[in-house]
Structure formats: structure tokens, C-alpha cells
Amino acid sequence: MILQTGINDYTHTFKTIIDASPFPVYLCMGEDLLVTIANESTLKAWGKTEDVIGKPFHEVLPELEGQPFRQLLLDVYHTGIGHSFTDKRADIIVEGILQTFYFTFSYQPFRDDDGTLKGVFCIANDVTELVLAKAKLAASEESARLAIAAAHLGSFDNNLLSGEMFWDARCRELFDIRDQHRISYNGDFLPGLHPDDRERIDDHIRKFSFINKISDGDYNVEYRAIGAGDGKTRWVRSKGKVFFDQKNNPVRFIGIVIDITDVKQADEQAALLTAIINYSYDAIISMNLDGIVESWNEAADRIFGFSSEEMIGQSIYKIIPQRGHQEEQHILSRLKKGEQVEHYETKRQTKDLKQLDVSSTISPILDKQGNIVGLSKIARDITDQKNGRKTKKRFYYYSQS
């Protein structure tokens, strides 16, 4: 139904179109901007009922005081020049609650048959959900951008149709790309790629990632890059995805790149340390402050007869004779206090309860803050040496007698 007061009759068709419109449509007349027509969509958007018809705009929506809408209506009424507005915020009381909405709308001059300006005609579209969705997307993109920056990630976007590539500052640094961030490529996706890795990575990209049926476009590789402005070789990990059109032709290639040089070096150092420990002649054992074994190398297996599966998670007292328990407790208590324990000789026992003489060194394991979080023991079987010294002493004694 068209709601109206004090205006000329309109055709039935025009009334039906306005009333059936899913968009807010209303007409304000005169200097006071009397709300003369307002369809159901308008009343719903305003949170009002039919009794607003015939009232001035500022009385219908007093909460809009300080907002630009009344003045915009008056500007159109006074100048006769229409205006359109996009994603305009309006704080309106609906169901007793002040709520925020966004409208895209048009204010146009309304004239009678002889061209005299009588009022302002408005048609609007509630775009609140769209605006909020855009804001949410923008916030997500900003969060992603900040996360990428905080993690020192580089990002790239390759339009395979136009041949244009976008590299952010971090990628340009890693790959030593010195020109603009948006470039056209000649088939070389990674200009800073180390020569020894180029064939492998090119094959991975073109023969795997760019074939939808094989890879589904997933891309995840590690390789060396020469760049960062200093010519140094760095290890990087690149992860991304290739997108395909309906004919399974690759059309877009996007992803991230991160410098993993430190990780690679740490892995290499860890591998070297593991090799040293595993091939050491001495038993190397780590344990927590309660004496529970956390690592057990091959030499410890050979010396004491227990495998790592049998010892990890077990108490170190498993290889200590009963009479040595008090000594071990004393050493652990000193280490927990931060005291140093010098090299010492003691007794240990094997899986078959054989007594061994061992030379032992124990050191604290510290975290990055310098706190003691565990203990490391190095033990060497000196049983044969001890027995040899005893034999020499006996021989010397007998030769003197």
C-alpha cells in the first residue's frame, strides 16, 4: 500500500511499483520535508509505522540529528540538483535500540506538472551486510598482511594469463629482485634461484604443480636462493597454490616464501651432534632433574647392555648399584643448586648386574634463560684400566718380596 497525504493522485501503476519495491522509497515535501510517501521497505528500515506519514523528517527520525541526511535533503530541495551517495552510515533507532546501518541512495528533486520544485524523492538500498562483509574481509586481509610481515614471510602473485608477477618487498629481498614490485616474467618464476636447484624446482613447478590432475595445484618446496642484496646463499621454503580455469588450464599462481636458513643450519648442527653422540666411544646420557633418562646413545647400549627403549623414561638408578644411590642423590642435589660437579670415578652396573668402573662427567643443561632444565652425563668404562693398575701393583709387590 502507498502511504500518502495531501498530494495529487498518482496512477495506480506508479503506486503499485513503489509499494512493491524491495528498496526503501519515500517522498519528502516542502521546506519542512514532510514525509508524504513511504513504502513498507522504508518503514521497516526506519523501524516506524504508518503514523509517521505527514510528519517532518526530523521528527520522524530525531536520532539523525547531527547526521548529514536532513541537510542533504534540503540541499537538493533548495538547488534542484540531485545527488547519489554510496555506503553512507546511518544510526537509526529500531525496536528501541540505536543500530548502525549503511545505505546506498539517491536524492532527486520532485516537481509538479508545471515544473515547480515541490520536494525530494528518495530511493535507497540497505547495504549494511555488504559493507560489514567488506570491512571483515579488509580486516582479515590486514591481519594476514601483518602476520606475514611479523613472520618475515614474502608473498607473490603470478597472473599466468597476462604474464604479470607481483613480488612484495620481502620476496624482492630474498631473490635479489631490484626493480619494481610488479614485473612481467619470461618463464623464470624465481630469478634468484640457485643454479644447482633450478632444474629440480622448474620441473616441480611446471611438471607437477601446473598439472591439476596430479597436484591439485599444491606447491611446497625447499631450495636455495641467492639474494638479500649481499649475494649470500640462503635456504627458503615456498608454499602456494596454482589455480585453474574450467578447462584445467593454470591461470594464477600465488604463495608465500620464508627464509629457513637458520632452521636448516640448526638441523645440520643437530644432525652433526646426533652423529657425534651416536658414534662416540663414551656413553652419553641426558636426564631430567629427577634422574629420568631422556636420551641414551649407542655406546651406552654397548657398555651397560640396556637398549634406548629399555632406558628412556626410566630412572638412572637402574644402572647404579644400591650402594651408589646416596652418592648419586648428593650429586643431583648439588647440580639442582647450580653447583658444578667435577670429573669423578664411580661404580655402575650392567643389565646382567656386572659391576663396572666408570669415569663420569656430569654437566647441567640450560635453557635460553640460563635455567637448569636437565643433566648430561658422559661415562667411560675404565674397568680394564683399573684392573691393569691393580695387576701392576701386585706384580711390583711380589717382585720386591
C-alpha positions as CSV (number, residue, x, y, z in Angstrom):
1,M,0.0,0.0,0.0
2,I,1.2,3.5,-0.8
3,L,1.0,5.9,2.1
4,Q,0.3,9.5,1.2
5,T,-1.1,12.7,2.5
6,G,-2.0,16.0,0.6
7,I,-0.6,15.2,-2.8
8,N,-2.1,14.8,-6.2
9,D,-3.4,11.4,-7.3
10,Y,-0.9,9.2,-9.0
11,T,-1.6,6.4,-11.4
12,H,-2.4,3.0,-9.9
13,T,0.6,1.5,-11.7
14,F,3.0,4.0,-10.2
15,K,1.6,3.3,-6.7
16,T,1.9,-0.4,-7.2
17,I,5.6,-0.2,-8.4
18,I,6.6,1.9,-5.4
19,D,4.7,-0.2,-2.9
20,A,6.1,-3.5,-4.2
21,S,9.7,-2.2,-4.3
22,P,12.1,-4.2,-2.1
23,F,14.0,-1.0,-1.7
24,P,13.1,1.9,0.6
25,V,11.3,4.6,-1.4
26,Y,9.9,7.8,0.1
27,L,9.0,11.4,-0.7
28,C,9.6,14.5,1.4
29,M,7.6,17.6,0.6
30,G,8.3,21.3,1.2
31,E,10.8,23.2,3.4
32,D,9.7,21.1,6.4
33,L,10.4,17.9,4.4
34,L,7.1,16.3,5.3
35,V,7.2,12.6,4.8
36,T,4.4,12.2,2.2
37,I,5.1,8.8,0.8
38,A,6.9,5.9,2.4
39,N,6.6,2.3,1.3
40,E,6.8,-0.7,3.5
41,S,10.5,-1.2,2.9
42,T,11.1,2.4,4.1
43,L,9.1,1.9,7.3
44,K,10.9,-1.3,8.0
45,A,14.3,0.3,7.5
46,W,13.3,3.2,9.8
47,G,11.7,0.9,12.4
48,K,8.5,3.0,12.1
49,T,4.8,2.6,11.4
50,E,2.3,4.4,9.1
51,D,1.6,7.1,11.7
52,V,4.9,8.9,10.6
53,I,3.2,10.0,7.3
54,G,2.6,13.7,7.3
55,K,5.3,14.4,9.9
56,P,8.5,16.4,9.3
57,F,11.6,14.2,8.5
58,H,13.4,15.5,11.6
59,E,10.5,14.4,13.8
60,V,10.2,11.0,12.3
61,L,13.9,10.3,12.8
62,P,15.2,12.6,15.6
63,E,18.2,10.3,16.2
64,L,19.6,11.5,12.9
65,E,20.3,14.9,14.4
66,G,24.0,15.6,13.8
67,Q,24.0,13.2,10.9
68,P,24.0,14.6,7.3
69,F,20.7,13.3,5.9
70,R,18.4,16.2,6.6
71,Q,20.9,18.7,5.3
72,L,21.4,16.6,2.1
73,L,17.6,16.6,1.5
74,L,17.5,20.4,2.0
75,D,20.4,20.9,-0.4
76,V,18.5,19.0,-3.1
77,Y,15.3,20.9,-2.3
78,H,17.0,24.3,-2.5
79,T,19.2,23.7,-5.5
80,G,17.0,21.3,-7.5
81,I,20.2,19.2,-8.2
82,G,20.0,15.5,-7.4
83,H,22.8,13.6,-5.7
84,S,23.7,9.9,-5.1
85,F,25.6,8.5,-2.2
86,T,27.3,5.2,-1.6
87,D,27.7,3.2,1.6
88,K,26.5,6.1,3.8
89,R,26.3,5.3,7.5
90,A,23.0,5.9,9.4
91,D,22.5,5.3,13.1
92,I,18.8,4.6,13.5
93,I,16.7,3.5,16.5
94,V,15.0,0.2,15.6
95,E,12.9,-1.7,18.2
96,G,14.2,0.7,20.8
97,I,17.9,0.1,20.1
98,L,20.2,2.5,18.3
99,Q,21.7,0.5,15.4
100,T,24.1,1.2,12.6
101,F,23.1,0.7,9.0
102,Y,24.7,1.6,5.7
103,F,22.7,2.8,2.7
104,T,23.4,3.5,-0.9
105,F,20.8,6.0,-2.0
106,S,19.8,8.7,-4.4
107,Y,18.1,12.1,-3.6
108,Q,16.3,13.6,-6.6
109,P,14.2,16.8,-6.9
110,F,10.4,16.2,-7.2
111,R,8.5,18.6,-9.4
112,D,4.8,19.0,-10.2
113,D,3.3,19.1,-13.7
114,D,4.4,22.7,-14.4
115,G,8.0,22.0,-13.2
116,T,7.7,23.7,-9.8
117,L,10.0,22.1,-7.2
118,K,7.9,20.6,-4.5
119,G,10.0,18.1,-2.7
120,V,12.7,15.4,-2.7
121,F,12.2,11.9,-3.9
122,C,14.5,9.2,-2.4
123,I,15.2,5.6,-3.4
124,A,17.7,3.6,-1.2
125,N,19.3,0.2,-0.8
126,D,20.3,-1.2,2.6
127,V,23.9,-2.4,2.0
128,T,24.7,-3.0,5.7
129,E,25.6,-6.7,5.2
130,L,27.7,-5.9,2.2
131,V,29.6,-3.1,3.9
132,L,30.2,-5.2,7.0
133,A,31.4,-8.1,4.9
134,K,33.8,-5.8,3.1
135,A,35.1,-4.5,6.4
136,K,35.5,-8.0,7.7
137,L,37.4,-9.0,4.6
138,A,39.6,-6.0,4.8
139,A,40.3,-6.7,8.5
140,S,41.2,-10.3,7.6
141,E,43.5,-9.1,4.8
142,E,45.1,-6.6,7.1
143,S,45.6,-9.3,9.7
144,A,47.1,-11.6,7.2
145,R,49.4,-8.9,5.9
146,L,50.5,-8.1,9.4
147,A,51.0,-11.8,10.2
148,I,53.1,-12.2,7.0
149,A,55.2,-9.2,7.9
150,A,55.7,-10.3,11.5
151,A,56.7,-13.8,10.4
152,H,59.1,-12.3,7.8
153,L,57.2,-14.0,5.0
154,G,57.4,-12.9,1.4
155,S,54.4,-13.2,-0.8
156,F,53.9,-13.4,-4.6
157,D,51.1,-13.4,-7.0
158,N,51.6,-14.5,-10.6
159,N,48.9,-13.9,-13.3
160,L,49.6,-16.6,-15.7
161,L,47.4,-15.2,-18.4
162,S,48.9,-11.7,-18.5
163,G,52.4,-12.8,-17.5
164,E,52.5,-10.2,-14.7
165,M,54.0,-11.1,-11.3
166,F,53.7,-9.2,-8.0
167,W,56.5,-9.6,-5.5
168,D,56.3,-8.0,-2.1
169,A,59.4,-6.3,-0.5
170,R,60.4,-9.5,1.3
171,C,60.4,-11.6,-1.9
172,R,62.4,-9.0,-3.7
173,E,64.9,-9.0,-0.9
174,L,65.2,-12.8,-0.8
175,F,65.5,-13.2,-4.6
176,D,67.5,-10.0,-5.1
177,I,64.9,-8.5,-7.4
178,R,66.0,-4.9,-7.7
179,D,63.3,-3.4,-10.0
180,Q,59.6,-2.7,-9.4
181,H,57.4,-5.0,-7.3
182,R,55.2,-5.7,-10.3
183,I,57.0,-7.2,-13.2
184,S,56.4,-9.3,-16.4
185,Y,58.2,-12.6,-16.4
186,N,59.7,-14.6,-19.3
187,G,59.0,-18.0,-17.8
188,D,61.5,-17.5,-14.9
189,F,59.4,-17.6,-11.8
190,L,62.3,-17.4,-9.4
191,P,65.0,-15.2,-10.6
192,G,67.2,-15.6,-7.5
193,L,67.1,-19.4,-7.6
194,H,70.4,-21.1,-7.0
195,P,71.7,-22.7,-10.3
196,D,72.1,-26.1,-8.6
197,D,68.4,-26.2,-7.7
198,R,67.0,-24.6,-10.8
199,E,66.2,-27.8,-12.8
200,R,64.7,-29.5,-9.8
201,I,62.4,-26.6,-8.9
202,D,61.4,-25.8,-12.5
203,D,60.4,-29.4,-13.0
204,H,58.4,-29.3,-9.8
205,I,56.6,-26.2,-10.8
206,R,55.8,-26.9,-14.4
207,K,55.6,-30.7,-14.4
208,F,53.8,-31.1,-11.1
209,S,52.1,-28.0,-9.7
210,F,50.8,-26.9,-13.1
211,I,49.0,-30.2,-13.8
212,N,45.7,-30.1,-11.9
213,K,45.0,-33.8,-12.1
214,I,48.4,-34.7,-10.5
215,S,48.8,-32.0,-7.8
216,D,45.5,-30.1,-7.4
217,G,47.8,-27.1,-7.7
218,D,49.6,-27.5,-4.4
219,Y,53.1,-26.3,-4.3
220,N,55.5,-26.8,-1.4
221,V,59.3,-26.9,-1.9
222,E,62.6,-26.0,-0.3
223,Y,65.5,-24.6,-2.3
224,R,68.5,-22.3,-2.2
225,A,68.2,-18.6,-3.2
226,I,70.9,-16.1,-3.9
227,G,69.9,-12.6,-2.9
228,A,69.2,-10.3,0.0
229,G,71.4,-7.8,-1.7
230,D,74.6,-9.5,-0.4
231,G,75.0,-12.4,-2.8
232,K,74.7,-14.9,0.0
233,T,73.0,-18.2,-0.4
234,R,70.0,-18.8,1.7
235,W,67.6,-21.7,2.1
236,V,63.9,-20.8,1.6
237,R,60.7,-22.7,1.7
238,S,58.0,-21.7,-0.8
239,K,54.4,-22.8,-0.4
240,G,51.4,-21.9,-2.5
241,K,48.8,-22.9,-4.9
242,V,48.1,-22.8,-8.7
243,F,44.5,-22.0,-9.7
244,F,42.9,-23.5,-12.8
245,D,40.1,-22.4,-15.1
246,Q,37.2,-24.7,-16.1
247,K,39.4,-26.3,-18.8
248,N,42.1,-27.1,-16.2
249,N,44.4,-24.5,-17.6
250,P,46.6,-22.8,-15.0
251,V,45.6,-19.1,-14.7
252,R,47.1,-17.9,-11.4
253,F,50.0,-18.8,-9.1
254,I,50.1,-17.4,-5.6
255,G,52.1,-18.2,-2.5
256,I,54.4,-17.3,0.3
257,V,58.2,-17.6,0.8
258,I,60.1,-17.8,4.1
259,D,63.8,-17.8,4.9
260,I,64.6,-21.1,6.6
261,T,68.4,-20.8,6.6
262,D,68.6,-20.7,10.4
263,V,66.4,-23.8,10.6
264,K,68.5,-25.6,8.0
265,Q,71.7,-24.7,9.9
266,A,70.2,-25.8,13.2
267,D,69.1,-29.1,11.6
268,E,72.6,-29.6,10.2
269,Q,74.1,-28.9,13.6
270,A,71.6,-31.2,15.3
271,A,72.4,-33.9,12.8
272,L,76.1,-33.4,13.4
273,L,75.6,-33.5,17.1
274,T,73.5,-36.6,16.8
275,A,76.2,-38.3,14.8
276,I,78.9,-37.4,17.3
277,I,76.7,-38.7,20.1
278,N,75.8,-41.9,18.3
279,Y,79.3,-42.7,17.2
280,S,81.0,-41.7,20.5
281,Y,83.1,-44.3,22.3
282,D,81.6,-43.0,25.6
283,A,78.1,-43.4,26.9
284,I,76.3,-40.1,26.6
285,I,73.1,-39.8,28.6
286,S,70.7,-37.0,29.3
287,M,68.1,-36.9,32.0
288,N,65.8,-34.5,33.8
289,L,66.4,-33.1,37.2
290,D,64.6,-36.1,38.8
291,G,67.0,-38.5,37.2
292,I,64.7,-39.8,34.5
293,V,66.6,-40.8,31.3
294,E,65.6,-38.8,28.2
295,S,68.3,-39.8,25.7
296,W,70.6,-42.9,25.5
297,N,73.2,-43.3,22.8
298,E,74.6,-46.5,21.2
299,A,77.7,-46.5,23.4
300,A,75.5,-46.6,26.5
301,D,73.7,-49.5,25.0
302,R,77.0,-51.3,24.4
303,I,78.5,-50.5,27.8
304,F,75.5,-51.2,30.0
305,G,73.6,-53.7,27.9
306,F,70.3,-51.8,28.0
307,S,68.8,-50.5,24.8
308,S,67.4,-47.0,24.5
309,E,63.9,-48.4,24.5
310,E,64.6,-50.0,27.9
311,M,66.1,-46.9,29.4
312,I,64.4,-43.8,28.1
313,G,61.7,-42.9,30.6
314,Q,63.4,-45.0,33.3
315,S,65.4,-43.9,36.3
316,I,69.1,-43.6,36.1
317,Y,69.3,-45.6,39.3
318,K,68.7,-48.6,37.1
319,I,72.4,-48.7,36.3
320,I,73.6,-47.6,39.7
321,P,74.4,-50.2,42.3
322,Q,72.5,-49.9,45.6
323,R,75.5,-48.6,47.5
324,G,75.9,-45.8,44.9
325,H,72.4,-44.4,45.3
326,Q,73.3,-42.0,48.1
327,E,76.3,-40.7,46.1
328,E,74.0,-40.0,43.0
329,Q,71.4,-38.3,45.2
330,H,74.1,-36.0,46.5
331,I,75.4,-35.2,43.0
332,L,71.9,-34.4,41.7
333,S,71.1,-32.1,44.7
334,R,74.3,-30.2,44.1
335,L,73.5,-29.7,40.4
336,K,70.0,-28.6,41.1
337,K,71.5,-25.8,43.2
338,G,73.6,-24.7,40.3
339,E,76.9,-26.1,41.6
340,Q,79.4,-27.7,39.3
341,V,80.4,-31.4,39.6
342,E,83.9,-32.2,38.6
343,H,85.1,-35.4,36.9
344,Y,84.8,-38.4,39.2
345,E,85.2,-42.2,39.2
346,T,82.4,-44.4,40.4
347,K,80.7,-47.8,40.1
348,R,77.9,-48.7,37.7
349,Q,76.2,-52.0,36.8
350,T,75.2,-53.6,33.6
351,K,71.9,-55.3,32.6
352,D,73.4,-58.6,33.8
353,L,74.4,-57.0,37.1
354,K,78.1,-56.9,36.2
355,Q,80.0,-54.2,38.2
356,L,81.9,-51.6,36.1
357,D,84.4,-48.9,37.0
358,V,83.4,-45.8,35.1
359,S,84.9,-42.3,34.7
360,S,82.0,-39.9,34.8
361,T,81.4,-36.3,33.9
362,I,78.1,-34.6,34.6
363,S,77.0,-31.2,33.3
364,P,73.8,-29.1,33.6
365,I,71.6,-28.5,30.6
366,L,70.5,-24.8,30.4
367,D,67.6,-23.2,28.6
368,K,67.8,-19.9,26.8
369,Q,67.2,-18.0,30.1
370,G,70.1,-19.9,31.8
371,N,67.8,-22.1,34.0
372,I,68.9,-25.7,34.6
373,V,66.4,-27.9,32.9
374,G,68.3,-31.2,32.7
375,L,71.6,-33.0,33.1
376,S,74.0,-34.6,30.7
377,K,76.3,-37.5,31.7
378,I,79.3,-38.8,29.9
379,A,80.6,-42.1,31.2
380,R,83.6,-44.1,30.1
381,D,84.2,-47.8,31.1
382,I,87.6,-47.9,32.8
383,T,87.3,-51.3,34.3
384,D,90.1,-52.8,32.2
385,Q,92.4,-49.8,33.1
386,K,91.6,-50.2,36.8
387,N,92.3,-53.9,36.7
388,G,95.5,-53.3,34.9
389,R,96.7,-50.9,37.6
390,K,95.9,-53.4,40.2
391,T,97.9,-56.1,38.4
392,K,100.9,-53.8,38.1
393,K,100.7,-53.1,41.9
394,R,100.6,-56.8,42.7
395,F,103.5,-57.6,40.3
396,Y,105.5,-54.9,41.9
397,Y,104.7,-56.1,45.4
398,Y,105.7,-59.7,44.6
399,S,108.9,-58.7,42.8
400,Q,110.0,-56.8,45.9
401,S,109.3,-59.6,48.4
